[in-house]
Amino acid sequence: MRQTLVAAAIVCAGVLAACATAPLEEPPWLKEARAREAAPQKERAISAKGAFRGKAAAEIQMAPRRDGEAWVFALDIGTEAPIECWAHDADLDLAASLVGFSESTFGAISQHFGEVGLRRIEGVDAGALAGAPFLAVDWLYRVGDGAEARIGQVKHLALSKHGHTLYCQHNELGYEVTFRRVVEGLARSLTYEKVPARPYYEEISVFSVHDMRVGVQHVALARDKDGDTRIDLRSYTLIPVDESTFQASDGYDVEFVRPDGSLINQAHVESVNGELATNLNLDPTDEGWKVHGTFQTKPFEAQLDAAQPLGSWLGEVLTVRREIAKKGVGGEVVLARWIPDADPTRALDERISILEKLAGDRFRTLLRVAEIEAEVVADRSGSAASGAVDLGHIQMRFERVFAHGKL
């Protein structure tokens, strides 16, 4: 998580200035419409043969039917518009997908109700839902002008669970709590016919700016038959750059590590606004480490200027854990890490100093790497529970919101 905090800070620093949008003064009728909620309903079974099954606290208005590489269905929650959902076969990039889904929705609105003359990002949310990472975005929009103007609200939510993406939307003013309640219940009950083995440890953390959750990371650890660990780190950020535009970043890292946490090899993939920007592999050689692939859309190859063993997500956790047990406050560790967002050509020293013991058997630490400093709260296991990094005029925070298993 500490490495991801550094990478997120580097990626986001240039676009976060406009992240906060000023609230609009709303007329009473709009406030009343936005405050509407629907009564809870009993759960009803929903399934697609050979694909998935679950329950939804709604009438099944449209049973699942095939739509490309997804199953689409509609849920009647007692409102004018239903909740529409797509259960995708694959694990999509959440940030880029939400931008694409938003554009598709506005295209459909324009076809049915007239041109969308104004649209405004109401907010972004991220976190853990039913043990799965999710991203969500709400829009307020206007169709038509003058007396013919119509105000609408679209709520989108996408979550990644068991190698599949569930995406749901609701196009009607209000019913925000109802929408989230129904989708969460559906996500919690949803089981797929084909799922990977559950990792021995996983955690979900969120990134926030201006008190808005704009990103989420999911870390999953699984052992192979040789006792080595595969670490999958997926991160998604959806950052407003103005009132109607996002920068969407989706990152995927895979680290193979030994039981002591030392790195065997690593891959790093990142897309920006749905376009592949970086796809790098780090492999050991007789001379040290070789980086090859694509960096910022251009072919890239480099030999790291250091042959020392490199650390990993797990190695960082184990090293901090040992230092806490050995020395506690005043302890310090330095790890060599490959952080391609900061510099793909060399290993960077990641220095972690243990500053203070806090309540709940936690420790305040200071992380320094790549000219970035961040305060990080670690628990006794060595894992990062929360933290913050100052980016000049703003502060980016992260917090672990879900964990399962044992490190």
Sequence and secondary structure as in RCSB ss.txt:
>XXXX:A:sequence
MRQTLVAAAIVCAGVLAACATAPLEEPPWLKEARAREAAPQKERAISAKGAFRGKAAAEIQMAPRRDGEAWVFAL
DIGTEAPIECWAHDADLDLAASLVGFSESTFGAISQHFGEVGLRRIEGVDAGALAGAPFLAVDWLYRVGDGAEAR
IGQVKHLALSKHGHTLYCQHNELGYEVTFRRVVEGLARSLTYEKVPARPYYEEISVFSVHDMRVGVQHVALARDK
DGDTRIDLRSYTLIPVDESTFQASDGYDVEFVRPDGSLINQAHVESVNGELATNLNLDPTDEGWKVHGTFQTKPF
EAQLDAAQPLGSWLGEVLTVRREIAKKGVGGEVVLARWIPDADPTRALDERISILEKLAGDRFRTLLRVAEIEAE
VVADRSGSAASGAVDLGHIQMRFERVFAHGKL
>XXXX:A:secstr
 HHHHHHHHHHHTTTGGG S       HHHHHHHT        EEEEETTTEEEEESSEEEEEEEEETTEEEEEE
E SSSS EEEEEESS   HHHHHHHHHHHHHHHHHHHH  EEEEEEEEEEEEEETTEEEEEEEEEEEES GGG E
EEEEEEEEEEETTEEEEEEEESSS HHHHHHHHHHHHHH EESS     SEEEEEEEEETTEEEEEEEEEEEE T
TS EEEEEEEEEEEEEETTEEEEEEEEEEEEE TTS EEEEEEEEEETTEEEEEEEEEEETTEEEEEEEETTEEE
EEE S  S    HHHHHHHHHHHHHHT TT EEEEEE  TTT TTS EEEEEEEEEEETTTEEEEEEEETTEEEE
EEEETTS EEEEEEE SS EEEEEEEEEEE  
